[in-house]
């Protein structure tokens, strides 16, 4: 099994453009929106960061933290967003390690609890997340699951 490199974007700010393009390709959110959030983080305007897993110099997994992940509960903040691992790298605990990184990083800065919006069940519980409530996603017909990490 390969050794992967896990980084916070502040450790390699030169990856900002590639990371924004990668997240855009996975989720369809405009690349400019990712860049805006990443620049605020890199400029120290927020501690809501971006976390990547690299295989060599290839981005194979990542997630971010934003104020609100497109849902109606504006009081539940911050939100982990854009959790993704490339298909061929799944089931190698990459997402779990990234989730642990973000929880530990934010807790070290006094930011707790944190929230996560998902339609998955049973995945996030493995990493200490608890189901919190159902929320209405922006322009979504059905409710989605909101998790909390305390």
N, CA, C and O atoms as a GROMACS GRO file, in nm:
protein
  600
    1UNK      N    1   0.085  -0.118   0.000
    1UNK     CA    2   0.000   0.000   0.000
    1UNK      C    3   0.089   0.125   0.000
    1UNK      O    4   0.190   0.131   0.070
    2UNK      N    5   0.050   0.221  -0.079
    2UNK     CA    6   0.126   0.345  -0.090
    2UNK      C    7   0.113   0.429   0.036
    2UNK      O    8   0.015   0.419   0.109
    3UNK      N    9   0.213   0.510   0.059
    3UNK     CA   10   0.205   0.611   0.164
    3UNK      C   11   0.150   0.736   0.102
    3UNK      O   12   0.202   0.786   0.002
    4UNK      N   13   0.046   0.787   0.161
    4UNK     CA   14  -0.016   0.909   0.110
    4UNK      C   15   0.029   1.026   0.196
    4UNK      O   16   0.069   1.008   0.311
    5UNK      N   17   0.022   1.145   0.140
    5UNK     CA   18   0.055   1.266   0.212
    5UNK      C   19  -0.074   1.341   0.242
    5UNK      O   20  -0.153   1.369   0.152
    6UNK      N   21  -0.094   1.373   0.369
    6UNK     CA   22  -0.211   1.448   0.413
    6UNK      C   23  -0.165   1.588   0.450
    6UNK      O   24  -0.073   1.606   0.530
    7UNK      N   25  -0.231   1.688   0.391
    7UNK     CA   26  -0.188   1.826   0.416
    7UNK      C   27  -0.308   1.916   0.443
    7UNK      O   28  -0.421   1.888   0.402
    8UNK      N   29  -0.279   2.024   0.512
    8UNK     CA   30  -0.369   2.138   0.522
    8UNK      C   31  -0.321   2.233   0.414
    8UNK      O   32  -0.201   2.250   0.395
    9UNK      N   33  -0.414   2.296   0.342
    9UNK     CA   34  -0.377   2.379   0.228
    9UNK      C   35  -0.274   2.486   0.263
    9UNK      O   36  -0.194   2.525   0.178
   10UNK      N   37  -0.274   2.534   0.387
   10UNK     CA   38  -0.174   2.635   0.425
   10UNK      C   39  -0.032   2.580   0.415
   10UNK      O   40   0.063   2.657   0.403
   11UNK      N   41  -0.015   2.448   0.421
   11UNK     CA   42   0.117   2.388   0.408
   11UNK      C   43   0.167   2.390   0.263
   11UNK      O   44   0.288   2.391   0.239
   12UNK      N   45   0.074   2.391   0.168
   12UNK     CA   46   0.111   2.393   0.026
   12UNK      C   47   0.014   2.484  -0.049
   12UNK      O   48  -0.066   2.437  -0.130
   13UNK      N   49   0.021   2.615  -0.022
   13UNK     CA   50  -0.075   2.707  -0.085
   13UNK      C   51  -0.068   2.708  -0.238
   13UNK      O   52  -0.162   2.750  -0.305
   14UNK      N   53   0.044   2.663  -0.293
   14UNK     CA   54   0.057   2.658  -0.438
   14UNK      C   55  -0.041   2.559  -0.502
   14UNK      O   56  -0.060   2.561  -0.623
   15UNK      N   57  -0.104   2.475  -0.421
   15UNK     CA   58  -0.202   2.379  -0.473
   15UNK      C   59  -0.343   2.438  -0.484
   15UNK      O   60  -0.435   2.369  -0.528
   16UNK      N   61  -0.360   2.562  -0.444
   16UNK     CA   62  -0.492   2.625  -0.437
   16UNK      C   63  -0.571   2.610  -0.568
   16UNK      O   64  -0.685   2.564  -0.566
   17UNK      N   65  -0.511   2.648  -0.680
   17UNK     CA   66  -0.582   2.643  -0.809
   17UNK      C   67  -0.619   2.500  -0.846
   17UNK      O   68  -0.731   2.473  -0.888
   18UNK      N   69  -0.524   2.409  -0.830
   18UNK     CA   70  -0.551   2.268  -0.862
   18UNK      C   71  -0.658   2.212  -0.770
   18UNK      O   72  -0.745   2.138  -0.815
   19UNK      N   73  -0.652   2.246  -0.642
   19UNK     CA   74  -0.751   2.196  -0.546
   19UNK      C   75  -0.890   2.248  -0.580
   19UNK      O   76  -0.987   2.173  -0.576
   20UNK      N   77  -0.900   2.376  -0.612
   20UNK     CA   78  -1.030   2.434  -0.648
   20UNK      C   79  -1.088   2.366  -0.772
   20UNK      O   80  -1.207   2.337  -0.777
   21UNK      N   81  -1.003   2.341  -0.871
   21UNK     CA   82  -1.048   2.273  -0.993
   21UNK      C   83  -1.090   2.129  -0.961
   21UNK      O   84  -1.190   2.080  -1.014
   22UNK      N   85  -1.016   2.062  -0.874
   22UNK     CA   86  -1.048   1.924  -0.837
   22UNK      C   87  -1.183   1.918  -0.765
   22UNK      O   88  -1.268   1.836  -0.801
   23UNK      N   89  -1.204   2.002  -0.664
   23UNK     CA   90  -1.333   2.003  -0.593
   23UNK      C   91  -1.447   2.037  -0.690
   23UNK      O   92  -1.554   1.975  -0.684
   24UNK      N   93  -1.426   2.135  -0.777
   24UNK     CA   94  -1.528   2.172  -0.876
   24UNK      C   95  -1.565   2.050  -0.962
   24UNK      O   96  -1.683   2.028  -0.990
   25UNK      N   97  -1.466   1.973  -1.004
   25UNK     CA   98  -1.492   1.858  -1.091
   25UNK      C   99  -1.572   1.750  -1.019
   25UNK      O  100  -1.641   1.671  -1.084
   26UNK      N  101  -1.565   1.746  -0.888
   26UNK     CA  102  -1.637   1.643  -0.811
   26UNK      C  103  -1.779   1.687  -0.775
   26UNK      O  104  -1.870   1.604  -0.774
   27UNK      N  105  -1.799   1.814  -0.746
   27UNK     CA  106  -1.926   1.860  -0.690
   27UNK      C  107  -2.002   1.958  -0.777
   27UNK      O  108  -2.119   1.983  -0.751
   28UNK      N  109  -1.940   2.015  -0.880
   28UNK     CA  110  -2.010   2.106  -0.969
   28UNK      C  111  -2.031   2.247  -0.914
   28UNK      O  112  -2.088   2.332  -0.983
   29UNK      N  113  -1.985   2.272  -0.793
   29UNK     CA  114  -1.990   2.407  -0.738
   29UNK      C  115  -1.887   2.490  -0.815
   29UNK      O  116  -1.778   2.439  -0.844
   30UNK      N  117  -1.918   2.615  -0.850
   30UNK     CA  118  -1.822   2.693  -0.929
   30UNK      C  119  -1.681   2.698  -0.867
   30UNK      O  120  -1.665   2.714  -0.746
   31UNK      N  121  -1.583   2.684  -0.952
   31UNK     CA  122  -1.443   2.685  -0.908
   31UNK      C  123  -1.412   2.814  -0.833
   31UNK      O  124  -1.334   2.814  -0.738
   32UNK      N  125  -1.473   2.925  -0.876
   32UNK     CA  126  -1.450   3.055  -0.812
   32UNK      C  127  -1.496   3.053  -0.666
   32UNK      O  128  -1.434   3.116  -0.580
   33UNK      N  129  -1.603   2.980  -0.637
   33UNK     CA  130  -1.652   2.971  -0.499
   33UNK      C  131  -1.549   2.900  -0.411
   33UNK      O  132  -1.523   2.943  -0.298
   34UNK      N  133  -1.490   2.793  -0.462
   34UNK     CA  134  -1.385   2.724  -0.386
   34UNK      C  135  -1.264   2.817  -0.368
   34UNK      O  136  -1.209   2.826  -0.258
   35UNK      N  137  -1.224   2.884  -0.475
   35UNK     CA  138  -1.108   2.975  -0.466
   35UNK      C  139  -1.132   3.085  -0.363
   35UNK      O  140  -1.041   3.119  -0.287
   36UNK      N  141  -1.251   3.140  -0.360
   36UNK     CA  142  -1.282   3.247  -0.265
   36UNK      C  143  -1.266   3.197  -0.121
   36UNK      O  144  -1.206   3.265  -0.037
   37UNK      N  145  -1.319   3.078  -0.093
   37UNK     CA  146  -1.306   3.021   0.042
   37UNK      C  147  -1.161   2.989   0.075
   37UNK      O  148  -1.114   3.014   0.186
   38UNK      N  149  -1.090   2.933  -0.021
   38UNK     CA  150  -0.949   2.898   0.001
   38UNK      C  151  -0.864   3.022   0.024
   38UNK      O  152  -0.777   3.022   0.111
   39UNK      N  153  -0.889   3.128  -0.052
   39UNK     CA  154  -0.812   3.251  -0.034
   39UNK      C  155  -0.838   3.313   0.103
   39UNK      O  156  -0.746   3.363   0.166
   40UNK      N  157  -0.964   3.310   0.149
   40UNK     CA  158  -0.996   3.363   0.283
   40UNK      C  159  -0.919   3.285   0.389
   40UNK      O  160  -0.870   3.343   0.486
   41UNK      N  161  -0.908   3.154   0.370
   41UNK     CA  162  -0.833   3.069   0.463
   41UNK      C  163  -0.683   3.099   0.455
   41UNK      O  164  -0.617   3.118   0.557
   42UNK      N  165  -0.631   3.104   0.334
   42UNK     CA  166  -0.487   3.128   0.318
   42UNK      C  167  -0.446   3.267   0.365
   42UNK      O  168  -0.333   3.286   0.411
   43UNK      N  169  -0.536   3.364   0.355
   43UNK     CA  170  -0.508   3.500   0.400
   43UNK      C  171  -0.533   3.521   0.549
   43UNK      O  172  -0.516   3.632   0.600
   44UNK      N  173  -0.574   3.414   0.620
   44UNK     CA  174  -0.596   3.424   0.764
   44UNK      C  175  -0.726   3.493   0.803
   44UNK      O  176  -0.743   3.530   0.919
   45UNK      N  177  -0.819   3.510   0.707
   45UNK     CA  178  -0.948   3.572   0.738
   45UNK      C  179  -1.041   3.475   0.810
   45UNK      O  180  -1.137   3.518   0.874
   46UNK      N  181  -1.014   3.346   0.800
   46UNK     CA  182  -1.094   3.243   0.865
   46UNK      C  183  -1.004   3.125   0.899
   46UNK      O  184  -0.898   3.106   0.838
   47UNK      N  185  -1.048   3.046   0.996
   47UNK     CA  186  -0.978   2.921   1.027
   47UNK      C  187  -1.050   2.802   0.964
   47UNK      O  188  -1.014   2.687   0.988
   48UNK      N  189  -1.152   2.830   0.882
   48UNK     CA  190  -1.223   2.723   0.811
   48UNK      C  191  -1.138   2.681   0.692
   48UNK      O  192  -1.134   2.749   0.590
   49UNK      N  193  -1.070   2.568   0.708
   49UNK     CA  194  -0.965   2.529   0.615
   49UNK      C  195  -1.001   2.426   0.511
   49UNK      O  196  -1.117   2.385   0.497
   50UNK      N  197  -0.899   2.384   0.439
   50UNK     CA  198  -0.909   2.286   0.331
   50UNK      C  199  -0.801   2.181   0.352
   50UNK      O  200  -0.686   2.214   0.381
   51UNK      N  201  -0.838   2.056   0.337
   51UNK     CA  202  -0.755   1.942   0.372
   51UNK      C  203  -0.750   1.848   0.252
   51UNK      O  204  -0.852   1.818   0.191
   52UNK      N  205  -0.628   1.803   0.219
   52UNK     CA  206  -0.609   1.721   0.100
   52UNK      C  207  -0.528   1.596   0.132
   52UNK      O  208  -0.445   1.594   0.223
   53UNK      N  209  -0.554   1.492   0.054
   53UNK     CA  210  -0.471   1.372   0.054
   53UNK      C  211  -0.410   1.361  -0.085
   53UNK      O  212  -0.480   1.369  -0.186
   54UNK      N  213  -0.279   1.342  -0.088
   54UNK     CA  214  -0.206   1.334  -0.213
   54UNK      C  215  -0.139   1.198  -0.228
   54UNK      O  216  -0.089   1.141  -0.131
   55UNK      N  217  -0.140   1.148  -0.351
   55UNK     CA  218  -0.062   1.030  -0.388
   55UNK      C  219   0.043   1.085  -0.485
   55UNK      O  220   0.013   1.109  -0.602
   56UNK      N  221   0.164   1.104  -0.436
   56UNK     CA  222   0.263   1.178  -0.514
   56UNK      C  223   0.216   1.322  -0.519
   56UNK      O  224   0.200   1.387  -0.415
   57UNK      N  225   0.194   1.374  -0.641
   57UNK     CA  226   0.141   1.510  -0.650
   57UNK      C  227  -0.004   1.511  -0.699
   57UNK      O  228  -0.058   1.616  -0.733
   58UNK      N  229  -0.067   1.394  -0.701
   58UNK     CA  230  -0.206   1.382  -0.745
   58UNK      C  231  -0.301   1.394  -0.626
   58UNK      O  232  -0.283   1.325  -0.525
   59UNK      N  233  -0.400   1.482  -0.637
   59UNK     CA  234  -0.502   1.493  -0.532
   59UNK      C  235  -0.596   1.373  -0.544
   59UNK      O  236  -0.656   1.350  -0.649
   60UNK      N  237  -0.607   1.297  -0.434
   60UNK     CA  238  -0.692   1.177  -0.438
   60UNK      C  239  -0.806   1.184  -0.336
   60UNK      O  240  -0.896   1.100  -0.337
   61UNK      N  241  -0.802   1.283  -0.249
   61UNK     CA  242  -0.908   1.300  -0.151
   61UNK      C  243  -0.902   1.439  -0.093
   61UNK      O  244  -0.798   1.505  -0.095
   62UNK      N  245  -1.016   1.484  -0.042
   62UNK     CA  246  -1.016   1.615   0.018
   62UNK      C  247  -1.148   1.649   0.082
   62UNK      O  248  -1.249   1.581   0.062
   63UNK      N  249  -1.145   1.757   0.159
   63UNK     CA  250  -1.265   1.814   0.218
   63UNK      C  251  -1.233   1.956   0.262
   63UNK      O  252  -1.117   1.996   0.269
   64UNK      N  253  -1.339   2.030   0.290
   64UNK     CA  254  -1.321   2.168   0.334
   64UNK      C  255  -1.414   2.198   0.450
   64UNK      O  256  -1.493   2.114   0.493
   65UNK      N  257  -1.402   2.319   0.500
   65UNK     CA  258  -1.491   2.367   0.606
   65UNK      C  259  -1.542   2.504   0.562
   65UNK      O  260  -1.465   2.592   0.524
   66UNK      N  261  -1.673   2.519   0.567
   66UNK     CA  262  -1.736   2.645   0.530
   66UNK      C  263  -1.840   2.681   0.635
   66UNK      O  264  -1.872   2.600   0.723
   67UNK      N  265  -1.892   2.801   0.625
   67UNK     CA  266  -1.993   2.848   0.720
   67UNK      C  267  -2.120   2.765   0.711
   67UNK      O  268  -2.172   2.720   0.813
   68UNK      N  269  -2.171   2.744   0.588
   68UNK     CA  270  -2.298   2.674   0.569
   68UNK      C  271  -2.293   2.597   0.438
   68UNK      O  272  -2.262   2.653   0.332
   69UNK      N  273  -2.324   2.468   0.444
   69UNK     CA  274  -2.317   2.380   0.327
   69UNK      C  275  -2.451   2.373   0.255
   69UNK      O  276  -2.505   2.265   0.233
   70UNK      N  277  -2.505   2.490   0.218
   70UNK     CA  278  -2.626   2.498   0.135
   70UNK      C  279  -2.748   2.433   0.198
   70UNK      O  280  -2.812   2.347   0.138
   71UNK      N  281  -2.780   2.474   0.322
   71UNK     CA  282  -2.900   2.424   0.390
   71UNK      C  283  -2.964   2.535   0.472
   71UNK      O  284  -2.908   2.643   0.489
   72UNK      N  285  -3.085   2.506   0.524
   72UNK     CA  286  -3.166   2.608   0.590
   72UNK      C  287  -3.132   2.632   0.737
   72UNK      O  288  -3.187   2.725   0.796
   73UNK      N  289  -3.046   2.554   0.797
   73UNK     CA  290  -3.011   2.572   0.938
   73UNK      C  291  -2.883   2.653   0.950
   73UNK      O  292  -2.776   2.598   0.975
   74UNK      N  293  -2.896   2.783   0.933
   74UNK     CA  294  -2.780   2.873   0.936
   74UNK      C  295  -2.714   2.877   1.074
   74UNK      O  296  -2.600   2.921   1.087
   75UNK      N  297  -2.787   2.831   1.177
   75UNK     CA  298  -2.732   2.829   1.313
   75UNK      C  299  -2.635   2.713   1.334
   75UNK      O  300  -2.559   2.714   1.431
   76UNK      N  301  -2.637   2.614   1.248
   76UNK     CA  302  -2.549   2.497   1.263
   76UNK      C  303  -2.423   2.520   1.180
   76UNK      O  304  -2.420   2.493   1.060
   77UNK      N  305  -2.320   2.572   1.245
   77UNK     CA  306  -2.200   2.614   1.176
   77UNK      C  307  -2.077   2.590   1.263
   77UNK      O  308  -2.089   2.594   1.386
   78UNK      N  309  -1.961   2.567   1.206
   78UNK     CA  310  -1.927   2.552   1.065
   78UNK      C  311  -1.963   2.412   1.014
   78UNK      O  312  -1.996   2.322   1.092
   79UNK      N  313  -1.955   2.396   0.882
   79UNK     CA  314  -1.988   2.270   0.817
   79UNK      C  315  -1.868   2.214   0.742
   79UNK      O  316  -1.802   2.284   0.665
   80UNK      N  317  -1.841   2.086   0.764
   80UNK     CA  318  -1.747   2.014   0.678
   80UNK      C  319  -1.820   1.997   0.545
   80UNK      O  320  -1.938   1.964   0.542
   81UNK      N  321  -1.749   2.018   0.435
   81UNK     CA  322  -1.812   2.009   0.303
   81UNK      C  323  -1.721   1.937   0.204
   81UNK      O  324  -1.602   1.918   0.228
   82UNK      N  325  -1.782   1.899   0.093
   82UNK     CA  326  -1.707   1.850  -0.025
   82UNK      C  327  -1.618   1.729   0.006
   82UNK      O  328  -1.511   1.716  -0.052
   83UNK      N  329  -1.663   1.642   0.097
   83UNK     CA  330  -1.585   1.522   0.130
   83UNK      C  331  -1.584   1.431   0.008
   83UNK      O  332  -1.689   1.391  -0.042
   84UNK      N  333  -1.465   1.399  -0.040
   84UNK     CA  334  -1.456   1.314  -0.159
   84UNK      C  335  -1.324   1.239  -0.161
   84UNK      O  336  -1.219   1.294  -0.126
   85UNK      N  337  -1.332   1.113  -0.201
   85UNK     CA  338  -1.213   1.031  -0.227
   85UNK      C  339  -1.231   0.969  -0.365
   85UNK      O  340  -1.338   0.916  -0.397
   86UNK      N  341  -1.128   0.976  -0.446
   86UNK     CA  342  -1.134   0.915  -0.580
   86UNK      C  343  -1.173   0.768  -0.567
   86UNK      O  344  -1.130   0.699  -0.475
   87UNK      N  345  -1.256   0.722  -0.661
   87UNK     CA  346  -1.312   0.586  -0.654
   87UNK      C  347  -1.207   0.478  -0.635
   87UNK      O  348  -1.223   0.387  -0.554
   88UNK      N  349  -1.098   0.487  -0.711
   88UNK     CA  350  -0.996   0.382  -0.703
   88UNK      C  351  -0.917   0.383  -0.572
   88UNK      O  352  -0.838   0.293  -0.547
   89UNK      N  353  -0.939   0.485  -0.489
   89UNK     CA  354  -0.868   0.495  -0.361
   89UNK      C  355  -0.962   0.473  -0.241
   89UNK      O  356  -0.919   0.486  -0.126
   90UNK      N  357  -1.085   0.441  -0.266
   90UNK     CA  358  -1.180   0.423  -0.156
   90UNK      C  359  -1.150   0.296  -0.077
   90UNK      O  360  -1.079   0.207  -0.124
   91UNK      N  361  -1.205   0.290   0.044
   91UNK     CA  362  -1.187   0.177   0.136
   91UNK      C  363  -1.043   0.165   0.184
   91UNK      O  364  -0.996   0.055   0.216
   92UNK      N  365  -0.972   0.277   0.189
   92UNK     CA  366  -0.835   0.280   0.241
   92UNK      C  367  -0.824   0.377   0.359
   92UNK      O  368  -0.714   0.416   0.399
   93UNK      N  369  -0.940   0.416   0.414
   93UNK     CA  370  -0.947   0.504   0.532
   93UNK      C  371  -0.897   0.646   0.505
   93UNK      O  372  -0.863   0.719   0.599
   94UNK      N  373  -0.894   0.687   0.380
   94UNK     CA  374  -0.849   0.822   0.345
   94UNK      C  375  -0.947   0.926   0.398
   94UNK      O  376  -0.906   1.021   0.463
   95UNK      N  377  -1.076   0.908   0.370
   95UNK     CA  378  -1.176   1.004   0.418
   95UNK      C  379  -1.176   1.009   0.570
   95UNK      O  380  -1.190   1.117   0.628
   96UNK      N  381  -1.162   0.895   0.634
   96UNK     CA  382  -1.158   0.892   0.781
   96UNK      C  383  -1.041   0.971   0.837
   96UNK      O  384  -1.056   1.043   0.935
   97UNK      N  385  -0.927   0.957   0.775
   97UNK     CA  386  -0.809   1.031   0.822
   97UNK      C  387  -0.829   1.181   0.800
   97UNK      O  388  -0.791   1.261   0.886
   98UNK      N  389  -0.888   1.219   0.686
   98UNK     CA  390  -0.916   1.360   0.660
   98UNK      C  391  -1.017   1.414   0.762
   98UNK      O  392  -1.001   1.526   0.812
   99UNK      N  393  -1.120   1.336   0.793
   99UNK     CA  394  -1.219   1.378   0.892
   99UNK      C  395  -1.155   1.396   1.029
   99UNK      O  396  -1.184   1.493   1.099
  100UNK      N  397  -1.067   1.304   1.067
  100UNK     CA  398  -0.996   1.318   1.194
  100UNK      C  399  -0.908   1.443   1.194
  100UNK      O  400  -0.899   1.514   1.294
  101UNK      N  401  -0.843   1.470   1.081
  101UNK     CA  402  -0.758   1.590   1.070
  101UNK      C  403  -0.839   1.716   1.095
  101UNK      O  404  -0.798   1.803   1.173
  102UNK      N  405  -0.954   1.727   1.028
  102UNK     CA  406  -1.034   1.850   1.041
  102UNK      C  407  -1.087   1.865   1.182
  102UNK      O  408  -1.087   1.976   1.236
  103UNK      N  409  -1.133   1.758   1.243
  103UNK     CA  410  -1.185   1.764   1.380
  103UNK      C  411  -1.074   1.810   1.475
  103UNK      O  412  -1.095   1.900   1.556
  104UNK      N  413  -0.957   1.749   1.465
  104UNK     CA  414  -0.846   1.784   1.554
  104UNK      C  415  -0.796   1.926   1.530
  104UNK      O  416  -0.765   1.998   1.625
  105UNK      N  417  -0.789   1.967   1.404
  105UNK     CA  418  -0.743   2.101   1.372
  105UNK      C  419  -0.839   2.206   1.428
  105UNK      O  420  -0.796   2.302   1.492
  106UNK      N  421  -0.968   2.188   1.404
  106UNK     CA  422  -1.065   2.287   1.452
  106UNK      C  423  -1.073   2.288   1.604
  106UNK      O  424  -1.082   2.394   1.665
  107UNK      N  425  -1.070   2.170   1.667
  107UNK     CA  426  -1.072   2.165   1.814
  107UNK      C  427  -0.951   2.238   1.872
  107UNK      O  428  -0.963   2.305   1.975
  108UNK      N  429  -0.835   2.225   1.807
  108UNK     CA  430  -0.714   2.292   1.858
  108UNK      C  431  -0.729   2.444   1.850
  108UNK      O  432  -0.656   2.516   1.918
  109UNK      N  433  -0.821   2.492   1.769
  109UNK     CA  434  -0.847   2.635   1.755
  109UNK      C  435  -0.972   2.677   1.832
  109UNK      O  436  -1.018   2.791   1.820
  110UNK      N  437  -1.027   2.585   1.912
  110UNK     CA  438  -1.144   2.616   1.993
  110UNK      C  439  -1.274   2.617   1.914
  110UNK      O  440  -1.374   2.671   1.961
  111UNK      N  441  -1.274   2.558   1.795
  111UNK     CA  442  -1.394   2.556   1.711
  111UNK      C  443  -1.461   2.419   1.726
  111UNK      O  444  -1.416   2.320   1.670
  112UNK      N  445  -1.568   2.418   1.803
  112UNK     CA  446  -1.644   2.296   1.826
  112UNK      C  447  -1.782   2.335   1.877
  112UNK      O  448  -1.791   2.433   1.951
  113UNK      N  449  -1.889   2.267   1.844
  113UNK     CA  450  -1.893   2.150   1.756
  113UNK      C  451  -1.884   2.190   1.609
  113UNK      O  452  -1.888   2.309   1.575
  114UNK      N  453  -1.871   2.089   1.525
  114UNK     CA  454  -1.877   2.109   1.381
  114UNK      C  455  -1.984   2.018   1.324
  114UNK      O  456  -2.020   1.917   1.385
  115UNK      N  457  -2.033   2.054   1.208
  115UNK     CA  458  -2.147   1.984   1.148
  115UNK      C  459  -2.112   1.934   1.008
  115UNK      O  460  -2.016   1.980   0.947
  116UNK      N  461  -2.192   1.839   0.960
  116UNK     CA  462  -2.169   1.780   0.829
  116UNK      C  463  -2.303   1.736   0.772
  116UNK      O  464  -2.379   1.666   0.839
  117UNK      N  465  -2.332   1.776   0.650
  117UNK     CA  466  -2.456   1.742   0.581
  117UNK      C  467  -2.430   1.627   0.485
  117UNK      O  468  -2.334   1.632   0.407
  118UNK      N  469  -2.514   1.523   0.491
  118UNK     CA  470  -2.491   1.406   0.406
  118UNK      C  471  -2.618   1.326   0.385
  118UNK      O  472  -2.716   1.343   0.459
  119UNK      N  473  -2.618   1.241   0.286
  119UNK     CA  474  -2.725   1.144   0.267
  119UNK      C  475  -2.676   1.005   0.308
  119UNK      O  476  -2.752   0.909   0.306
  120UNK      N  477  -2.549   0.994   0.345
  120UNK     CA  478  -2.494   0.865   0.387
  120UNK      C  479  -2.541   0.828   0.527
  120UNK      O  480  -2.565   0.914   0.611
  121UNK      N  481  -2.553   0.699   0.549
  121UNK     CA  482  -2.578   0.649   0.685
  121UNK      C  483  -2.468   0.547   0.716
  121UNK      O  484  -2.422   0.476   0.627
  122UNK      N  485  -2.428   0.542   0.839
  122UNK     CA  486  -2.330   0.446   0.891
  122UNK      C  487  -2.184   0.476   0.858
  122UNK      O  488  -2.096   0.413   0.914
  123UNK      N  489  -2.155   0.570   0.769
  123UNK     CA  490  -2.016   0.600   0.738
  123UNK      C  491  -1.955   0.692   0.841
  123UNK      O  492  -1.851   0.659   0.899
  124UNK      N  493  -2.016   0.805   0.866
  124UNK     CA  494  -1.957   0.906   0.953
  124UNK      C  495  -1.954   0.865   1.099
  124UNK      O  496  -1.869   0.910   1.175
  125UNK      N  497  -2.047   0.778   1.138
  125UNK     CA  498  -2.048   0.729   1.276
  125UNK      C  499  -1.916   0.660   1.312
  125UNK      O  500  -1.874   0.664   1.428
  126UNK      N  501  -1.852   0.597   1.216
  126UNK     CA  502  -1.725   0.528   1.240
  126UNK      C  503  -1.615   0.623   1.288
  126UNK      O  504  -1.516   0.581   1.348
  127UNK      N  505  -1.635   0.752   1.259
  127UNK     CA  506  -1.532   0.851   1.290
  127UNK      C  507  -1.577   0.950   1.398
  127UNK      O  508  -1.527   1.062   1.406
  128UNK      N  509  -1.673   0.907   1.480
  128UNK     CA  510  -1.713   0.987   1.595
  128UNK      C  511  -1.822   1.089   1.569
  128UNK      O  512  -1.852   1.171   1.657
  129UNK      N  513  -1.881   1.087   1.451
  129UNK     CA  514  -1.990   1.178   1.420
  129UNK      C  515  -2.122   1.117   1.468
  129UNK      O  516  -2.138   0.995   1.464
  130UNK      N  517  -2.215   1.202   1.512
  130UNK     CA  518  -2.346   1.157   1.557
  130UNK      C  519  -2.454   1.222   1.473
  130UNK      O  520  -2.443   1.339   1.436
  131UNK      N  521  -2.558   1.144   1.442
  131UNK     CA  522  -2.673   1.203   1.373
  131UNK      C  523  -2.730   1.311   1.464
  131UNK      O  524  -2.747   1.288   1.584
  132UNK      N  525  -2.761   1.429   1.409
  132UNK     CA  526  -2.811   1.540   1.488
  132UNK      C  527  -2.957   1.573   1.456
  132UNK      O  528  -3.040   1.582   1.546
  133UNK      N  529  -2.988   1.592   1.327
  133UNK     CA  530  -3.125   1.625   1.287
  133UNK      C  531  -3.135   1.618   1.135
  133UNK      O  532  -3.035   1.600   1.065
  134UNK      N  533  -3.257   1.634   1.087
  134UNK     CA  534  -3.279   1.645   0.942
  134UNK      C  535  -3.286   1.794   0.907
  134UNK      O  536  -3.341   1.873   0.984
  135UNK      N  537  -3.231   1.831   0.792
  135UNK     CA  538  -3.235   1.969   0.747
  135UNK      C  539  -3.277   1.974   0.600
  135UNK      O  540  -3.268   1.875   0.527
  136UNK      N  541  -3.322   2.090   0.561
  136UNK     CA  542  -3.363   2.110   0.421
  136UNK      C  543  -3.248   2.171   0.344
  136UNK      O  544  -3.205   2.282   0.372
  137UNK      N  545  -3.199   2.098   0.245
  137UNK     CA  546  -3.094   2.151   0.158
  137UNK      C  547  -3.152   2.251   0.061
  137UNK      O  548  -3.266   2.238   0.018
  138UNK      N  549  -3.073   2.352   0.026
  138UNK     CA  550  -3.116   2.452  -0.072
  138UNK      C  551  -3.154   2.383  -0.202
  138UNK      O  552  -3.076   2.305  -0.257
  139UNK      N  553  -3.274   2.411  -0.251
  139UNK     CA  554  -3.323   2.356  -0.378
  139UNK      C  555  -3.328   2.204  -0.381
  139UNK      O  556  -3.322   2.143  -0.488
  140UNK      N  557  -3.338   2.141  -0.264
  140UNK     CA  558  -3.348   1.995  -0.256
  140UNK      C  559  -3.491   1.958  -0.218
  140UNK      O  560  -3.548   2.018  -0.127
  141UNK      N  561  -3.550   1.859  -0.286
  141UNK     CA  562  -3.688   1.821  -0.253
  141UNK      C  563  -3.699   1.744  -0.121
  141UNK      O  564  -3.799   1.754  -0.051
  142UNK      N  565  -3.596   1.668  -0.087
  142UNK     CA  566  -3.599   1.584   0.033
  142UNK      C  567  -3.507   1.640   0.141
  142UNK      O  568  -3.412   1.714   0.113
  143UNK      N  569  -3.537   1.602   0.264
  143UNK     CA  570  -3.451   1.640   0.375
  143UNK      C  571  -3.321   1.559   0.371
  143UNK      O  572  -3.318   1.449   0.316
  144UNK      N  573  -3.215   1.614   0.428
  144UNK     CA  574  -3.086   1.546   0.437
  144UNK      C  575  -3.045   1.534   0.582
  144UNK      O  576  -3.096   1.606   0.669
  145UNK      N  577  -2.953   1.444   0.608
  145UNK     CA  578  -2.907   1.416   0.743
  145UNK      C  579  -2.796   1.514   0.784
  145UNK      O  580  -2.701   1.536   0.709
  146UNK      N  581  -2.810   1.572   0.903
  146UNK     CA  582  -2.707   1.660   0.959
  146UNK      C  583  -2.641   1.585   1.073
  146UNK      O  584  -2.708   1.535   1.163
  147UNK      N  585  -2.509   1.579   1.068
  147UNK     CA  586  -2.429   1.515   1.172
  147UNK      C  587  -2.356   1.622   1.252
  147UNK      O  588  -2.334   1.734   1.205
  148UNK      N  589  -2.318   1.585   1.373
  148UNK     CA  590  -2.243   1.674   1.460
  148UNK      C  591  -2.122   1.600   1.515
  148UNK      O  592  -2.129   1.480   1.542
  149UNK      N  593  -2.012   1.670   1.532
  149UNK     CA  594  -1.896   1.617   1.604
  149UNK      C  595  -1.868   1.716   1.716
  149UNK      O  596  -1.838   1.833   1.691
  150UNK      N  597  -1.878   1.667   1.839
  150UNK     CA  598  -1.864   1.754   1.957
  150UNK      C  599  -1.722   1.757   2.010
  150UNK      O  600  -1.694   1.825   2.109
   0.00000   0.00000   0.00000
